[in-house]
Amino acid sequence: MLRSRAIFCTNREWRRPHHPGSDVLQPFTQRTRIGEKAVWQTPTGTHTTAYSLSLSLSLSFSHTFSLSLIFLGSIYLSIYLSIYLICSYLCIYSYLSIYLSIYLSIYLSIYLFVHIYVAIDRIVHIYQFVHIYLCIYRLICLNLSIYRSINLFLSIYLSIYLSIYLSIYLSIYQEPFPKENLKHLSIYLSIYLSIYLSIYLSKSR
């Protein structure tokens, strides 16, 4: 029988009455063969918090496989462009490949929180440091001033440091902080750095 304050069930379950239009989660206990477990009552049905958490954090195999293919393809593209363009005489395109790899590392480190992707992201950052040293060496060989080379190295180093900091920050602190604001902030900063460094390099040449 429906009462004004509570519902008494035959299997010793007690729950609060659900008001129409209310989205508030209402806890009650449900008796099973093992014992009692906490269940949440929603307008759409009941589900356990542990099951919903594991379901929200789990990725399907096809989605993970497609993400890994995209990530490895972007790494291969950046490495291929960097090796190909550093051997040629087009310096600006080699720097463009650096900006592309930095942008890809920032963008993918925000979306991919699996540990294997974070490890691959660290490998990409190590590769970027080696690539920058080669670019600075090539700039010095092209008889540019040491002051200009140091400024260029510091600007690229700061952008890579920012990407490493964001990737570590977002891989450790995922849930308590809004990821959407950090995503847009990282995209805007990477675009700003790429535009600024492109203008600087075009004026220096």
N, C-alpha and C positions, 0 to 999 in steps of 0.2 A: 504494500500500500504506500502511496505517495504521501509523505507528511510534509509539514511546513518547514522543518529545519533539517531533517536528515532522512536518509533512506536506509532501512534495515533489511539486509539480504539474508537468505536462508543459509548460505555458506560462510557466515560470520565475516562478511565484508562490510565495511562502512565507508561511505564517501559523502562528500558535501553535495548538495543539489547544484546542478549546473543551470545557470540562468541563460536564457536565449540571448545571443549577441555578445556573450562574454568570451574573451580570448585568454583568460587567465588560466594557467595550468593548475589543476586541482589534484593534490596527491592523495592516494589511498593505498591500503595494503591488500594484496591478493594472495590467498593461500594456495600453495602448490604442494607437490609431493616432497620436495626438498625442504621447503619452509616458506616463510613470507618474504616477499620482495617488494621493493618500492616501485609503483607504477604511476605514471602521470596521465591524467585524464584531460584530453583536448577535445574540441568540437568535432574533429575528424576521426577520433578513435584513441586507443591507448597504445603506448609503446614505451619500452624501457629506455632510460637515458643512455645506458652503455651501448645498447644496440644502435641508437640513433647517432651517437658519437662515432662509433666505428664505421657506420654506413656513410656518414658525411666525410670522413677522412680517407675512405678507401677509393681507389681509382680502378677503373676497368683495365683489363690487359690491353685491349686495342687502343684505348686512349693513351696509356703509358707508352706503348710501342710507337705510336705516331708522334708523341712528344719527343721521344728519344731520337727518332729519325730526323725530325726538324732541327733538334739541337745539334746533333752530330753533323748534319748537312751545313748548318750555319758556321760551325767551327771549321769544317773542311774548306768552305768557301773563303772565310777570312784568312786561313793559313795559306791557301793557294794564291789568293790575290796578293798577300804580303810578300811571299817568296818570289812570285813572278814580277811584281812591280819594283821590288827593291833591287833586282838585277837590271832593270831597265833605267832609262834616263828621265822618267816622269816621277818627280819627287812628290808632287801634289797628290797623285793618285795613291801613292804608298801611305801618305798621311790620311787620306780618305778611308783606306782600308783599316787603319788604326781606329778611326772614329766609328766605323761600322762595327768592328769587333767590340769596342767599348760599349757601344749602344746595345749590341746583342747580349753582352754579358750582364748589363744592368737590367735589361728588359726580361731576360730569361731567369735571372736569379730571383726576381720578385715572384714569378709565376711558379717556379719549380722548387718545391721544398723537400723533395726526396734527397736522401743523403748522397746517392751516387751522382746526382746532378750537381750538388754542391761541390763534390770532389772534382768533377770535370770542370766546373767553373774556376776552381783554384788553379788547375792545370792551364786553363786559358789565360789567367792572369800572369802566371809565370812566363808563358810564351810571349805575352805582350811586353813584359819587361825586357826580354831578350831582343825582341823586335825593335824596341825603342833604342836600346844601346847600339844596334846596327844602324839605325837611322841617324843617330847622333854622330856616329863614326863616319857615315857617308857625308853628312853635312860639313864636318871638319875637313874631310878630303876634298870637298868642293870649294875650299878656301873662303868659307864664311867666318865671320868674327866669332870668337869664343863667347863673348857676352850674349850674342844673339842665340847661339847654340844652347847656352845655359838657360836662357829664358824659355826657349822652346822645350827643353827637357823638363824644366820645372812645371810648365803648364800641362804637358802631357802626363807627367808624374802625378800631379794633383788630381787630374781627372780620373786616372786609374785608381788612385788611393780612395777617391770618392766612391767609385764603383765597388771596390773591395769592402769598404766600410758599410755601404748599403747592403751588399750581399750577406755579410756576416750579421749585420743588425737584423735583417729581415729573416734570416734563417734561424736565429736564436729567438727573437721576439716576434711571434707570428700572430697570436690571438689577441693580446690586450691592446694593440695599437691599430689604428685604421690603415689598411694596406692600400686603399684607393688613393688617398692623399699622397702617400709615399710613392706610389706608382707614377702619378702625374708629375710629382716633383722631380723624380729621377729622369723622366722623359724630357721635361723642360730643361733641366740642367745639362743633360747630354746634348740636346739640340743647341743650346746656347754655347756650350764649349766647342762644338763642332763648327758653328758659324764663326765664333771668335777666332779660333785657331786657323780657319781657312782664310779669313781676312788678313790675319797676321802673316801667314805664310805667303799669301799673294803679294802683300806689300814688301815683304823681305826679299822676294825674288825680283 
